[in-house]
Amino acid sequence: MGSRRALLLLAAEGPDDEVVVSRKKLGRLMEETDRIRSDLEKEREERAKLRRELERKSRELEDRDRDLQRKQRELEKSRQTLERLKHKIAALQVATPSSKQLERPTMPAPAEPPPKGRRPGGQPGHPPHLRPRPDHVDESLDLTLDRCPDCDARLGESSDSYERFVTELIPAALFVLGLVVHRYWCRSCHRYVHASTDRALPGRQFGPRLASTLVLLSMMGLPVRKIQEVVLAMAGLSVSTGELQGLLEHTAKSLGPEYDAIREDVQSSYLVHPDETSMRVGGENWWARTFATKLSAYYVLDESRGADVVERVLGRDFPGTVVSDDWCAYNVLEGKRGVCWIHINRHLQAMEVRHGIRPRGPRDPSPPEYERAGRPPATYLRFARRLRATLREAVEWSKRTPEDATERRERKARGYERRIRRLCDLDSRDEDVARISKGLLRRMPHLFTFVRDARIPWENNAGERAIRSVCLKRKMSGGLRSGTGAETYARLKTVHETAKRRGQDFLAIVREALTRTAVVQPAIELSGA
């Protein structure tokens, strides 16, 4: 404004013509100045707008960069967590018995070709494996010829002959027994009475032989649909699911005395191998237990996994020895105990998997075999090596020492216990060593029971094998539908597994139990009408 006023004053002091010209020039200059000033303002506004846009973009980029950095940190943390979970899962699979793992379908390994230069089958010099001759012949057939089957020439007497046997299956045929039941009125009892027969089951249309066959198919692991297919294809008999389940329940009740007798046999045994696994019953988680001996296997299904089931089956004052895993429910027993060293070794194997070492057996003397790069703690490696060496030495010593050398066995067991106490370190910097040491010290009285008594094994493989069939049942059927079905399965499984161990005929046992209780249900009437 000051420069503009000065120009106006200068223009006012000159001649009139010059003033007019100066005013025109001044007007143009003023317009040019206003335009330039307007352009400058626009440029200033544009620069401010661009500055604000750049600042906004910069803030967005900074926010995006921080977000990417955060996501990168989360991704790295997730990757590390995933790696830890992989190691834990691998360790858990190693440390978990096969009976308690989730079964996954696996492709069978391809068969290895036989070594070159060796034909398959029996080798030269070995005696042949032939089927034994039948103990009877139901029908004989002479195969003779009058003419040659190739050229049709007439043949004379046979030059020689040989004998062969063919075993054939008789086509299954259903045998239907019709019963005419005569009822009599008893004036003393005030009810109708009738005769009974052991060839019929109460309230059922199937006889003892057919019922026992269906029960055997069920105990062999066939599901209901497969059993229905078998009897339909073999005998043309249609069996409903309800009929089959009713037969199983009736048979289980009939086998009550056998079930109780097997329990008494287990209670009087000097050695029992218990084990347990989960089983779905009615959509809820139950537990299937087995108490296996050399000649018996007692099964029970219960909602509880606690010590009450162990006490109910064996009794708190069980006089024999129990060899079990680490489950604390067996601590209720006051008698002798033995621990399964395979379960103890699974804790070592879990640590080996975590540290990238190929898992080794409980008596494996081989050095560590690394599957990935890493630095396993030397404290753990030394602890695992010495623990396995102690077990290996104890097992070998027990095998070559006479059973009746009780004093030598007691002294040796105490010596091994002292070695384990010196090996354990509750204050170790390696938390795995401290944790395993704590478990070993807690089970110290039971670690070397197999050294004190040669009849006691150092592992619980018998219990694992006895519970394995229950795991297969769970895998195929997914579980049981009710508590009644669980009780039925436990009784039938007990009698079936025990019969196999004793070399008995399961069909004969079931038929005897069914015929023992096979009576036609009487139609009772309390009045004389």
KAPEFEN-V868759 format. One record per residue. N is the residue number from 0. SS is DSSP state (alpha for helix, beta for strand, coil for the rest). PHI is phi in whole degrees, 0 to 359 (none if undefined). OMEGA is omega in degrees with one decimal (999 if undefined). Layout:
n=N ss=SS phi=PHI omega=OMEGA
n=N ss=SS phi=PHI omega=OMEGA
This chain:
n=0 ss=coil phi=none omega=-179.8
n=1 ss=alpha phi=293 omega=178.7
n=2 ss=alpha phi=293 omega=179.1
n=3 ss=alpha phi=294 omega=177.5
n=4 ss=alpha phi=295 omega=179.2
n=5 ss=alpha phi=294 omega=178.3
n=6 ss=alpha phi=296 omega=178.7
n=7 ss=alpha phi=297 omega=178.4
n=8 ss=alpha phi=293 omega=178.2
n=9 ss=alpha phi=296 omega=179.7
n=10 ss=alpha phi=292 omega=-179.3
n=11 ss=alpha phi=286 omega=-176.4
n=12 ss=alpha phi=275 omega=-176.6
n=13 ss=coil phi=272 omega=178.6
n=14 ss=coil phi=300 omega=-174.4
n=15 ss=alpha phi=292 omega=-179.4
n=16 ss=alpha phi=296 omega=-180.0
n=17 ss=alpha phi=295 omega=178.9
n=18 ss=alpha phi=295 omega=-179.6
n=19 ss=alpha phi=296 omega=180.0
n=20 ss=alpha phi=296 omega=-179.3
n=21 ss=alpha phi=296 omega=178.6
n=22 ss=alpha phi=295 omega=178.4
n=23 ss=alpha phi=295 omega=178.9
n=24 ss=alpha phi=297 omega=-179.7
n=25 ss=alpha phi=296 omega=179.1
n=26 ss=alpha phi=296 omega=179.4
n=27 ss=alpha phi=296 omega=178.8
n=28 ss=alpha phi=298 omega=179.6
n=29 ss=alpha phi=294 omega=177.4
n=30 ss=alpha phi=296 omega=178.9
n=31 ss=alpha phi=298 omega=179.1
n=32 ss=alpha phi=295 omega=178.4
n=33 ss=alpha phi=296 omega=179.7
n=34 ss=alpha phi=295 omega=179.9
n=35 ss=alpha phi=297 omega=179.4
n=36 ss=alpha phi=296 omega=178.7
n=37 ss=alpha phi=295 omega=178.0
n=38 ss=alpha phi=296 omega=177.9
n=39 ss=alpha phi=298 omega=178.4
n=40 ss=alpha phi=296 omega=178.7
n=41 ss=alpha phi=296 omega=178.5
n=42 ss=alpha phi=298 omega=179.0
n=43 ss=alpha phi=295 omega=177.9
n=44 ss=alpha phi=294 omega=178.3
n=45 ss=alpha phi=298 omega=179.0
n=46 ss=alpha phi=298 omega=178.7
n=47 ss=alpha phi=295 omega=178.5
n=48 ss=alpha phi=294 omega=178.1
n=49 ss=alpha phi=297 omega=179.5
n=50 ss=alpha phi=296 omega=178.4
n=51 ss=alpha phi=296 omega=178.7
n=52 ss=alpha phi=295 omega=177.8
n=53 ss=alpha phi=296 omega=177.9
n=54 ss=alpha phi=297 omega=178.6
n=55 ss=alpha phi=295 omega=178.2
n=56 ss=alpha phi=299 omega=180.0
n=57 ss=alpha phi=296 omega=177.9
n=58 ss=alpha phi=296 omega=177.9
n=59 ss=alpha phi=298 omega=179.0
n=60 ss=alpha phi=296 omega=177.9
n=61 ss=alpha phi=295 omega=177.5
n=62 ss=alpha phi=297 omega=179.2
n=63 ss=alpha phi=295 omega=179.0
n=64 ss=alpha phi=296 omega=177.3
n=65 ss=alpha phi=296 omega=178.9
n=66 ss=alpha phi=294 omega=177.9
n=67 ss=alpha phi=296 omega=177.5
n=68 ss=alpha phi=297 omega=177.6
n=69 ss=alpha phi=296 omega=178.7
n=70 ss=alpha phi=296 omega=177.6
n=71 ss=alpha phi=295 omega=177.3
n=72 ss=alpha phi=295 omega=178.1
n=73 ss=alpha phi=296 omega=179.0
n=74 ss=alpha phi=296 omega=178.2
n=75 ss=alpha phi=295 omega=177.8
n=76 ss=alpha phi=294 omega=178.1
n=77 ss=alpha phi=294 omega=178.4
n=78 ss=alpha phi=296 omega=178.2
n=79 ss=alpha phi=295 omega=177.5
n=80 ss=alpha phi=297 omega=178.7
n=81 ss=alpha phi=297 omega=177.7
n=82 ss=alpha phi=297 omega=178.5
n=83 ss=alpha phi=296 omega=179.6
n=84 ss=alpha phi=294 omega=177.4
n=85 ss=alpha phi=300 omega=179.7
n=86 ss=alpha phi=294 omega=179.9
n=87 ss=alpha phi=294 omega=179.5
n=88 ss=alpha phi=296 omega=177.7
n=89 ss=alpha phi=298 omega=178.4
n=90 ss=alpha phi=294 omega=-180.0
n=91 ss=alpha phi=293 omega=178.0
n=92 ss=alpha phi=297 omega=178.4
n=93 ss=alpha phi=291 omega=-174.9
n=94 ss=alpha phi=277 omega=-177.5
n=95 ss=coil phi=255 omega=177.2
n=96 ss=coil phi=299 omega=-178.3
n=97 ss=alpha phi=298 omega=-179.4
n=98 ss=alpha phi=289 omega=-178.2
n=99 ss=alpha phi=248 omega=178.0
n=100 ss=coil phi=268 omega=173.3
n=101 ss=coil phi=285 omega=-176.6
n=102 ss=coil phi=284 omega=175.2
n=103 ss=coil phi=239 omega=177.5
n=104 ss=coil phi=293 omega=-180.0
n=105 ss=coil phi=238 omega=177.4
n=106 ss=coil phi=287 omega=178.9
n=107 ss=coil phi=295 omega=179.2
n=108 ss=coil phi=291 omega=179.7
n=109 ss=coil phi=297 omega=-179.2
n=110 ss=coil phi=293 omega=179.2
n=111 ss=coil phi=283 omega=178.7
n=112 ss=coil phi=293 omega=179.4
n=113 ss=coil phi=295 omega=178.7
n=114 ss=coil phi=302 omega=-179.9
n=115 ss=coil phi=295 omega=179.0
n=116 ss=coil phi=84 omega=-179.4
n=117 ss=coil phi=230 omega=-179.8
n=118 ss=coil phi=282 omega=179.0
n=119 ss=coil phi=290 omega=178.6
n=120 ss=coil phi=90 omega=-179.2
n=121 ss=coil phi=297 omega=-177.7
n=122 ss=coil phi=265 omega=179.2
n=123 ss=coil phi=301 omega=180.0
n=124 ss=coil phi=97 omega=179.0
n=125 ss=coil phi=271 omega=178.8
n=126 ss=coil phi=294 omega=-178.8
n=127 ss=coil phi=289 omega=176.8
n=128 ss=coil phi=259 omega=-176.0
n=129 ss=coil phi=248 omega=174.9
n=130 ss=coil phi=289 omega=179.8
n=131 ss=coil phi=296 omega=179.2
n=132 ss=coil phi=294 omega=178.6
n=133 ss=coil phi=298 omega=179.9
n=134 ss=coil phi=277 omega=176.7
n=135 ss=coil phi=203 omega=176.9
n=136 ss=coil phi=234 omega=-177.9
n=137 ss=coil phi=276 omega=-177.8
n=138 ss=coil phi=209 omega=177.4
n=139 ss=coil phi=245 omega=-178.2
n=140 ss=coil phi=221 omega=177.0
n=141 ss=coil phi=265 omega=178.6
n=142 ss=coil phi=260 omega=-178.6
n=143 ss=coil phi=239 omega=178.8
n=144 ss=coil phi=225 omega=171.6
n=145 ss=coil phi=260 omega=-178.5
n=146 ss=beta phi=230 omega=178.7
n=147 ss=coil phi=291 omega=180.0
n=148 ss=coil phi=290 omega=-178.5
n=149 ss=coil phi=263 omega=-175.9
n=150 ss=coil phi=247 omega=178.0
n=151 ss=coil phi=66 omega=176.7
n=152 ss=coil phi=283 omega=-179.5
n=153 ss=beta phi=288 omega=-177.9
n=154 ss=coil phi=251 omega=177.2
n=155 ss=coil phi=264 omega=179.0
n=156 ss=coil phi=289 omega=-179.8
n=157 ss=coil phi=291 omega=-179.8
n=158 ss=coil phi=287 omega=177.6
n=159 ss=coil phi=202 omega=179.9
n=160 ss=coil phi=208 omega=173.7
n=161 ss=coil phi=221 omega=-173.7
n=162 ss=coil phi=243 omega=174.4
n=163 ss=coil phi=223 omega=-176.6
n=164 ss=coil phi=236 omega=178.6
n=165 ss=coil phi=236 omega=178.3
n=166 ss=coil phi=264 omega=-175.6
n=167 ss=coil phi=236 omega=178.9
n=168 ss=coil phi=262 omega=177.2
n=169 ss=coil phi=288 omega=178.2
n=170 ss=coil phi=303 omega=-178.9
n=171 ss=coil phi=292 omega=178.4
n=172 ss=coil phi=229 omega=180.0
n=173 ss=coil phi=281 omega=177.5
n=174 ss=coil phi=253 omega=-177.4
n=175 ss=coil phi=255 omega=179.5
n=176 ss=coil phi=256 omega=177.3
n=177 ss=coil phi=265 omega=-179.2
n=178 ss=coil phi=248 omega=171.5
n=179 ss=coil phi=254 omega=-173.3
n=180 ss=coil phi=265 omega=177.8
n=181 ss=coil phi=267 omega=-179.7
n=182 ss=beta phi=257 omega=-178.8
n=183 ss=beta phi=227 omega=178.3
n=184 ss=beta phi=270 omega=178.5
n=185 ss=beta phi=263 omega=-179.2
n=186 ss=coil phi=289 omega=180.0
n=187 ss=coil phi=279 omega=-178.9
n=188 ss=coil phi=274 omega=-177.0
n=189 ss=coil phi=59 omega=175.9
n=190 ss=beta phi=199 omega=175.9
n=191 ss=beta phi=279 omega=176.4
n=192 ss=beta phi=232 omega=177.7
n=193 ss=beta phi=206 omega=179.8
n=194 ss=coil phi=286 omega=179.3
n=195 ss=coil phi=240 omega=179.0
n=196 ss=coil phi=217 omega=178.6
n=197 ss=coil phi=271 omega=179.4
n=198 ss=coil phi=262 omega=179.5
n=199 ss=coil phi=223 omega=176.9
n=200 ss=coil phi=264 omega=-176.2
n=201 ss=coil phi=296 omega=174.9
n=202 ss=coil phi=71 omega=-176.6
n=203 ss=coil phi=227 omega=-177.0
n=204 ss=coil phi=264 omega=179.8
n=205 ss=coil phi=251 omega=178.8
n=206 ss=coil phi=274 omega=-176.8
n=207 ss=alpha phi=299 omega=-178.0
n=208 ss=alpha phi=293 omega=178.4
n=209 ss=alpha phi=295 omega=-179.9
n=210 ss=alpha phi=297 omega=-179.9
n=211 ss=alpha phi=294 omega=177.3
n=212 ss=alpha phi=294 omega=177.9
n=213 ss=alpha phi=296 omega=177.9
n=214 ss=alpha phi=295 omega=178.8
n=215 ss=alpha phi=298 omega=178.1
n=216 ss=alpha phi=299 omega=178.1
n=217 ss=alpha phi=294 omega=-179.8
n=218 ss=alpha phi=289 omega=176.0
n=219 ss=coil phi=282 omega=175.4
n=220 ss=coil phi=102 omega=179.9
n=221 ss=coil phi=284 omega=174.7
n=222 ss=coil phi=289 omega=-173.4
n=223 ss=alpha phi=301 omega=-177.9
n=224 ss=alpha phi=297 omega=178.5
n=225 ss=alpha phi=294 omega=177.7
n=226 ss=alpha phi=297 omega=178.5
n=227 ss=alpha phi=297 omega=178.2
n=228 ss=alpha phi=295 omega=-177.7
n=229 ss=alpha phi=295 omega=-177.0
n=230 ss=alpha phi=291 omega=177.4
n=231 ss=alpha phi=289 omega=-179.4
n=232 ss=alpha phi=286 omega=-175.2
n=233 ss=alpha phi=278 omega=-173.6
n=234 ss=alpha phi=232 omega=-178.9
n=235 ss=coil phi=70 omega=-177.1
n=236 ss=coil phi=256 omega=176.9
n=237 ss=coil phi=262 omega=-178.9
n=238 ss=coil phi=239 omega=179.1
n=239 ss=coil phi=279 omega=179.1
n=240 ss=alpha phi=296 omega=179.1
n=241 ss=alpha phi=295 omega=178.4
n=242 ss=alpha phi=297 omega=-179.1
n=243 ss=alpha phi=295 omega=179.5
n=244 ss=alpha phi=295 omega=177.1
n=245 ss=alpha phi=297 omega=176.8
n=246 ss=alpha phi=295 omega=178.8
n=247 ss=alpha phi=297 omega=179.8
n=248 ss=alpha phi=294 omega=179.0
n=249 ss=alpha phi=296 omega=179.0
n=250 ss=alpha phi=295 omega=179.2
n=251 ss=alpha phi=298 omega=177.5
n=252 ss=alpha phi=294 omega=179.5
n=253 ss=alpha phi=294 omega=-179.5
n=254 ss=coil phi=273 omega=179.9
n=255 ss=alpha phi=304 omega=178.2
n=256 ss=alpha phi=299 omega=177.8
n=257 ss=alpha phi=296 omega=179.2
n=258 ss=alpha phi=297 omega=178.8
n=259 ss=alpha phi=292 omega=179.4
n=260 ss=alpha phi=294 omega=178.3
n=261 ss=alpha phi=292 omega=176.7
n=262 ss=alpha phi=297 omega=178.1
n=263 ss=alpha phi=296 omega=178.4
n=264 ss=alpha phi=294 omega=177.8
n=265 ss=alpha phi=295 omega=-179.1
n=266 ss=alpha phi=295 omega=-179.8
n=267 ss=coil phi=263 omega=-178.0
n=268 ss=coil phi=280 omega=178.7
n=269 ss=coil phi=278 omega=-177.6
n=270 ss=beta phi=215 omega=179.7
n=271 ss=beta phi=229 omega=176.2
n=272 ss=beta phi=248 omega=176.5
n=273 ss=beta phi=269 omega=173.1
n=274 ss=beta phi=198 omega=-177.1
n=275 ss=beta phi=216 omega=175.7
n=276 ss=beta phi=207 omega=-177.2
n=277 ss=beta phi=283 omega=178.1
n=278 ss=beta phi=208 omega=177.9
n=279 ss=beta phi=282 omega=178.7
n=280 ss=beta phi=228 omega=-179.0
n=281 ss=coil phi=61 omega=-179.8
n=282 ss=coil phi=81 omega=179.6
n=283 ss=beta phi=246 omega=-176.6
n=284 ss=beta phi=272 omega=174.2
n=285 ss=beta phi=250 omega=-179.6
n=286 ss=beta phi=228 omega=174.8
n=287 ss=beta phi=260 omega=-179.3
n=288 ss=beta phi=240 omega=171.6
n=289 ss=beta phi=232 omega=174.8
n=290 ss=beta phi=236 omega=-169.8
n=291 ss=beta phi=259 omega=170.3
n=292 ss=coil phi=236 omega=-178.8
n=293 ss=coil phi=293 omega=-175.2
n=294 ss=coil phi=241 omega=-177.5
n=295 ss=coil phi=215 omega=173.7
n=296 ss=beta phi=212 omega=-176.3
n=297 ss=beta phi=255 omega=-178.1
n=298 ss=beta phi=245 omega=176.2
n=299 ss=beta phi=212 omega=177.0
n=300 ss=beta phi=246 omega=-175.8
n=301 ss=beta phi=211 omega=176.6
n=302 ss=coil phi=289 omega=-175.6
n=303 ss=coil phi=264 omega=172.3
n=304 ss=coil phi=251 omega=-171.7
n=305 ss=coil phi=277 omega=-175.6
n=306 ss=alpha phi=287 omega=-178.3
n=307 ss=alpha phi=295 omega=178.3
n=308 ss=alpha phi=291 omega=178.8
n=309 ss=alpha phi=298 omega=-179.6
n=310 ss=alpha phi=292 omega=-179.9
n=311 ss=alpha phi=290 omega=-177.6
n=312 ss=alpha phi=276 omega=-174.9
n=313 ss=alpha phi=266 omega=-173.4
n=314 ss=coil phi=90 omega=-177.8
n=315 ss=coil phi=298 omega=-177.6
n=316 ss=coil phi=262 omega=179.4
n=317 ss=coil phi=302 omega=-173.0
n=318 ss=coil phi=280 omega=-176.6
n=319 ss=coil phi=273 omega=-179.4
n=320 ss=beta phi=245 omega=178.7
n=321 ss=beta phi=248 omega=174.5
n=322 ss=beta phi=251 omega=-172.3
n=323 ss=beta phi=222 omega=175.7
n=324 ss=coil phi=276 omega=-174.6
n=325 ss=coil phi=277 omega=-173.5
n=326 ss=coil phi=295 omega=-171.4
n=327 ss=alpha phi=287 omega=-177.5
n=328 ss=alpha phi=298 omega=-178.1
n=329 ss=alpha phi=278 omega=177.5
n=330 ss=alpha phi=290 omega=179.6
n=331 ss=alpha phi=290 omega=-177.8
n=332 ss=coil phi=287 omega=-177.8
n=333 ss=coil phi=265 omega=-178.5
n=334 ss=coil phi=275 omega=-178.7
n=335 ss=beta phi=288 omega=-179.8
n=336 ss=beta phi=229 omega=171.8
n=337 ss=beta phi=226 omega=-178.5
n=338 ss=beta phi=257 omega=178.4
n=339 ss=coil phi=268 omega=-179.3
n=340 ss=alpha phi=290 omega=176.0
n=341 ss=alpha phi=294 omega=176.6
n=342 ss=alpha phi=292 omega=175.7
n=343 ss=alpha phi=296 omega=179.9
n=344 ss=alpha phi=294 omega=179.1
n=345 ss=alpha phi=296 omega=174.8
n=346 ss=alpha phi=294 omega=176.4
n=347 ss=alpha phi=294 omega=179.4
n=348 ss=alpha phi=296 omega=177.9
n=349 ss=alpha phi=298 omega=177.7
n=350 ss=alpha phi=293 omega=178.5
n=351 ss=alpha phi=296 omega=177.9
n=352 ss=alpha phi=295 omega=178.5
n=353 ss=alpha phi=298 omega=-178.4
n=354 ss=coil phi=266 omega=176.4
n=355 ss=coil phi=78 omega=179.9
n=356 ss=beta phi=252 omega=177.1
n=357 ss=coil phi=296 omega=-177.4
n=358 ss=coil phi=299 omega=-180.0
n=359 ss=coil phi=238 omega=179.9
n=360 ss=coil phi=287 omega=-175.8
n=361 ss=coil phi=294 omega=179.7
n=362 ss=coil phi=240 omega=-177.5
n=363 ss=coil phi=282 omega=-179.0
n=364 ss=coil phi=271 omega=-175.0
n=365 ss=coil phi=291 omega=178.6
n=366 ss=coil phi=288 omega=-179.0
n=367 ss=coil phi=298 omega=176.0
n=368 ss=coil phi=245 omega=-171.9
n=369 ss=beta phi=274 omega=178.5
n=370 ss=coil phi=260 omega=176.8
n=371 ss=coil phi=206 omega=180.0
n=372 ss=coil phi=289 omega=179.1
n=373 ss=coil phi=168 omega=-179.9
n=374 ss=coil phi=232 omega=176.0
n=375 ss=coil phi=297 omega=-179.3
n=376 ss=coil phi=296 omega=-179.6
n=377 ss=alpha phi=296 omega=179.6
n=378 ss=alpha phi=298 omega=179.8
n=379 ss=alpha phi=293 omega=-179.2
n=380 ss=alpha phi=300 omega=179.2
n=381 ss=alpha phi=293 omega=-179.9
n=382 ss=alpha phi=296 omega=-178.2
n=383 ss=alpha phi=295 omega=-179.2
n=384 ss=alpha phi=295 omega=-178.1
n=385 ss=alpha phi=289 omega=179.7
n=386 ss=alpha phi=294 omega=178.5
n=387 ss=alpha phi=294 omega=179.0
n=388 ss=alpha phi=296 omega=178.1
n=389 ss=alpha phi=295 omega=178.3
n=390 ss=alpha phi=296 omega=-178.6
n=391 ss=alpha phi=300 omega=179.2
n=392 ss=alpha phi=294 omega=-178.7
n=393 ss=alpha phi=293 omega=-179.4
n=394 ss=alpha phi=294 omega=-179.7
n=395 ss=alpha phi=295 omega=178.7
n=396 ss=alpha phi=295 omega=-178.9
n=397 ss=alpha phi=294 omega=-179.0
n=398 ss=alpha phi=292 omega=-175.6
n=399 ss=alpha phi=266 omega=-179.9
n=400 ss=coil phi=259 omega=179.6
n=401 ss=coil phi=301 omega=-178.0
n=402 ss=coil phi=293 omega=-174.5
n=403 ss=coil phi=276 omega=178.4
n=404 ss=coil phi=277 omega=-173.0
n=405 ss=alpha phi=294 omega=-178.7
n=406 ss=alpha phi=292 omega=177.5
n=407 ss=alpha phi=297 omega=180.0
n=408 ss=alpha phi=294 omega=178.7
n=409 ss=alpha phi=296 omega=179.2
n=410 ss=alpha phi=297 omega=-179.2
n=411 ss=alpha phi=293 omega=178.8
n=412 ss=alpha phi=297 omega=177.4
n=413 ss=alpha phi=295 omega=177.2
n=414 ss=alpha phi=295 omega=177.3
n=415 ss=alpha phi=295 omega=177.9
n=416 ss=alpha phi=296 omega=177.3
n=417 ss=alpha phi=296 omega=177.8
n=418 ss=alpha phi=296 omega=179.3
n=419 ss=alpha phi=293 omega=178.3
n=420 ss=alpha phi=297 omega=177.7
n=421 ss=alpha phi=293 omega=-179.0
n=422 ss=alpha phi=285 omega=-176.2
n=423 ss=coil phi=290 omega=-179.7
n=424 ss=coil phi=218 omega=-179.9
n=425 ss=coil phi=289 omega=-178.7
n=426 ss=coil phi=258 omega=-178.3
n=427 ss=coil phi=294 omega=176.0
n=428 ss=coil phi=292 omega=175.4
n=429 ss=coil phi=279 omega=-175.4
n=430 ss=alpha phi=295 omega=177.6
n=431 ss=alpha phi=293 omega=177.7
n=432 ss=alpha phi=298 omega=179.6
n=433 ss=alpha phi=295 omega=-178.2
n=434 ss=alpha phi=291 omega=179.4
n=435 ss=alpha phi=294 omega=177.9
n=436 ss=alpha phi=298 omega=179.1
n=437 ss=alpha phi=299 omega=178.5
n=438 ss=alpha phi=294 omega=178.9
n=439 ss=alpha phi=294 omega=179.6
n=440 ss=alpha phi=294 omega=179.0
n=441 ss=alpha phi=292 omega=-179.1
n=442 ss=coil phi=260 omega=-174.7
n=443 ss=alpha phi=307 omega=-178.7
n=444 ss=alpha phi=296 omega=-174.2
n=445 ss=alpha phi=249 omega=-173.7
n=446 ss=alpha phi=292 omega=-173.2
n=447 ss=coil phi=241 omega=172.8
n=448 ss=alpha phi=297 omega=179.8
n=449 ss=alpha phi=292 omega=175.1
n=450 ss=alpha phi=282 omega=-180.0
n=451 ss=alpha phi=291 omega=-177.0
n=452 ss=coil phi=231 omega=-176.3
n=453 ss=coil phi=292 omega=179.9
n=454 ss=coil phi=282 omega=-175.5
n=455 ss=coil phi=266 omega=178.0
n=456 ss=coil phi=281 omega=179.1
n=457 ss=coil phi=266 omega=180.0
n=458 ss=coil phi=221 omega=-176.9
n=459 ss=coil phi=245 omega=-178.3
n=460 ss=alpha phi=296 omega=179.8
n=461 ss=alpha phi=297 omega=176.6
n=462 ss=alpha phi=293 omega=178.4
n=463 ss=alpha phi=296 omega=179.8
n=464 ss=alpha phi=292 omega=-179.2
n=465 ss=alpha phi=291 omega=-178.4
n=466 ss=alpha phi=274 omega=-175.9
n=467 ss=alpha phi=298 omega=-179.1
n=468 ss=alpha phi=296 omega=176.1
n=469 ss=alpha phi=293 omega=177.0
n=470 ss=alpha phi=296 omega=176.6
n=471 ss=alpha phi=294 omega=175.9
n=472 ss=alpha phi=299 omega=178.3
n=473 ss=alpha phi=296 omega=-179.0
n=474 ss=alpha phi=293 omega=-175.5
n=475 ss=alpha phi=281 omega=-173.6
n=476 ss=alpha phi=255 omega=-177.4
n=477 ss=coil phi=82 omega=179.3
n=478 ss=coil phi=131 omega=-178.7
n=479 ss=beta phi=240 omega=-171.4
n=480 ss=coil phi=267 omega=-174.1
n=481 ss=coil phi=208 omega=175.7
n=482 ss=alpha phi=295 omega=176.5
n=483 ss=alpha phi=296 omega=176.5
n=484 ss=alpha phi=296 omega=178.0
n=485 ss=alpha phi=294 omega=178.0
n=486 ss=alpha phi=295 omega=178.0
n=487 ss=alpha phi=298 omega=-178.4
n=488 ss=alpha phi=296 omega=-178.9
n=489 ss=alpha phi=297 omega=-179.1
n=490 ss=alpha phi=293 omega=-178.9
n=491 ss=alpha phi=296 omega=179.8
n=492 ss=alpha phi=295 omega=178.6
n=493 ss=alpha phi=299 omega=-178.3
n=494 ss=alpha phi=292 omega=-178.6
n=495 ss=alpha phi=294 omega=-178.6
n=496 ss=alpha phi=293 omega=178.6
n=497 ss=alpha phi=294 omega=178.0
n=498 ss=alpha phi=298 omega=177.6
n=499 ss=alpha phi=295 omega=-179.2
n=500 ss=alpha phi=293 omega=-177.5
n=501 ss=alpha phi=266 omega=-178.8
n=502 ss=coil phi=70 omega=-178.4
n=503 ss=coil phi=264 omega=179.5
n=504 ss=coil phi=272 omega=-177.9
n=505 ss=alpha phi=296 omega=179.3
n=506 ss=alpha phi=299 omega=-179.9
n=507 ss=alpha phi=294 omega=179.1
n=508 ss=alpha phi=297 omega=-178.5
n=509 ss=alpha phi=292 omega=179.5
n=510 ss=alpha phi=298 omega=179.0
n=511 ss=alpha phi=296 omega=179.4
n=512 ss=alpha phi=293 omega=-179.5
n=513 ss=alpha phi=289 omega=179.5
n=514 ss=alpha phi=291 omega=177.8
n=515 ss=alpha phi=294 omega=-178.4
n=516 ss=coil phi=247 omega=-175.4
n=517 ss=coil phi=276 omega=174.8
n=518 ss=coil phi=224 omega=175.8
n=519 ss=coil phi=285 omega=-177.1
n=520 ss=coil phi=296 omega=179.3
n=521 ss=coil phi=285 omega=175.0
n=522 ss=coil phi=269 omega=-172.2
n=523 ss=coil phi=273 omega=173.9
n=524 ss=coil phi=229 omega=-176.7
n=525 ss=coil phi=277 omega=178.9
n=526 ss=coil phi=243 omega=-178.4
n=527 ss=coil phi=273 omega=-177.6
n=528 ss=coil phi=290 omega=999
